[in-house]
Amino acid sequence: TRTDNVIGTPFPLDEGGIALGNLPTRGVFTVTFNVVITNPFPTNIDRVRNVAIVRANGEERKPEVETPIDFDPSLNILKATNGVDANTPPGVLVRAGSVVTWTYQVSNTGSISMTALTVDDSRPGVTPTLASGDGGVPGVFEIGESRLYTATGIAIAGQYSNTATAVGLAANGEAVT
């Protein structure tokens, strides 16, 4: 077993490999590597490719395997009207002409970081803006991170409905809603 925690080297075992010793006739050596990929992940990489070089008795073989990276980007958004989750009519009672505050709690519930996070409201003139939450790397929506957006408007007479949408760009280039 060899542990190599060199940071900044893409494949630290490329330098010299692992000497396994003599292989008995019909013998088998099994070498297992666990690859840990940290975020943010380069957008141009979607798989891990491994080429092993096996040298024995003057022969060389290069078996290789490509493993797709299983990204699972996911966003969750919760919208509230004047602090109340009002998804079911009639919703919150607000007097016509009063100020209404909408809050949008957006969470990265996936397994990959995102950038370019936007929050939109289906009603013209309602523009959510970031109120809090971008506390890590600026512009990077980390795994497990939450952000709060707010918007205000003036209540109109009658039943009102609006829908919030959050969109982010996963580190693998995939748009996530």
N, C-alpha and C positions, 0 to 999 in steps of 0.2 A: 504494500500500500504506500502510495506517495501522496502527500498533501502539498500543494503549492499555492500559496496565497499571495503571489506576486500580483499587485494591482498595476494596471496600465499595460500589461503584456497580453495581447489577445489570446495566445495559446502558449503558456509558459513551458509546457512539456515538449514543444517543438525543438528546443535546444538540447539535443542529445538523447531524448526519449528515455525509456525505462529498460534497463538491462535485466532480462528475466532469467538468464543462466541457460544451462543445457536443457533441452527438451527431450525427454525419453521417447523412444520409438512409440508411435501411436499416442503420444502424450498430448495433453491439451493445456494451454495457458488461457485463462480468462482474465481480461483486464477491463475493469468497469470505471467509467468516468461519470461523475455527476457535474453537470454544467449549470451554474447559477447565473442568470442574466439579470442585471440590475437596470432599474429605470433611471432616467429616461432612456428608452431604447432607440438606437439609430433607426430612422424611418426607412432606410433602404434595405434593411435586413429582415427577411421573413422566415428564415430557416437556419439551422446549424448544420454545417457540413463537416464531417470528420473523415479524414483519410489516415489510415494506419499503414505504416511501412513495416513489413515483416521481412527480416533478412535471416536466412538459414542456408547453410551448405552452399554458399555462393549464389543463391537465388534470392530474388526480391519480388515480393508481391505487395500490391497496394489496394486492399479492400477499402471501400468507402461506403458511407451511409449519409443520407440527408434526412434531417428530422425537421418537419415544419414546426414553427413556434405557434403554440396554441394561445392566441390572444383572445381575451374575452372582455372587450370594452363594454361598459355599461354606465348609464347615467340614471339618476332618480331625481325627480323634481316634485316638490310639494308647494302648492300655491295656497295662500290664505288671504282672506279679505278682512281687513281691520282685525287681524290676529286670529280669525276663525277659519278653519278648514271648511269651505263652503261649496263642496262638490255637488251637493244634492239640493234641488229647488225646494223651498223658496230661497235658501241661503240666508245671508245676513240681512237684517232689516236696516237700511240706511236711508235717512231722510233726504229727499231730492234737494240738491244744492249743497249738501255737506261734502267735506273732503273724505275721500276713500283712499286707504293705503293698502296696496297689495304687496305681499312679501313672497318671495320665491326662494325656497331653500333647495339648492342643487348639490347633490352628492355624487362623487365618483365611486360607484359601487363595483367597478370592474377590476381587472387584474393588470391594467396598464395605464400609465399616465396619459394625460391629454393636454392639448394646447388649444388656443383659439376658441375658448368657451364663450358662447353667446346665449342670452336668454331673450326671448321675444314673447310678446303678448299679442293675441289675435285681434285686439281692438286698436284701430287707428288712434294715434296720439298717446297710447299707453306705452312708455318706454322704460323697461326695467334697467336700473343701473346698479353696479356693484357697490354694496354697502360694507361688506366685511368678508374676510376669509382667505384672501390670497396671501397667506402668511409664510409659505415655503419659498421655493424658487419662483421669482416673479414670472407670471405668464404660464407656469406649468401647473396643471390641475392634477395633483398627486393622487395615488390610490388611497381611498378612505377620506380624502379631503372634502370639506363642505364649504360652500360659499352662499352668502345671503345677498340677494338682489331685492331692490324695492322700486316701486312706482307709485305715483299718486294721481288722482283724478277727482272729478266732481261727480257726485252721484246724480243719475238721471231718474226720472219717474218711470215706474214699471219694472218688470223683471229684467235682469241684466245677466249676461253670460259672456265669459271670456275664457280663453284657453292659453296656457303657457307652454312654451316649447324651449327646451335647452338643447344646444348642439355643441359638440366638441370634436376636435380632431385627435384621434388616438395616435400614439407614437408610431404605429405601423402605417399611418396614412388613411385609415378608415374613418369616415364621418360617422359619428355616434349621436343618436337622438334619444 
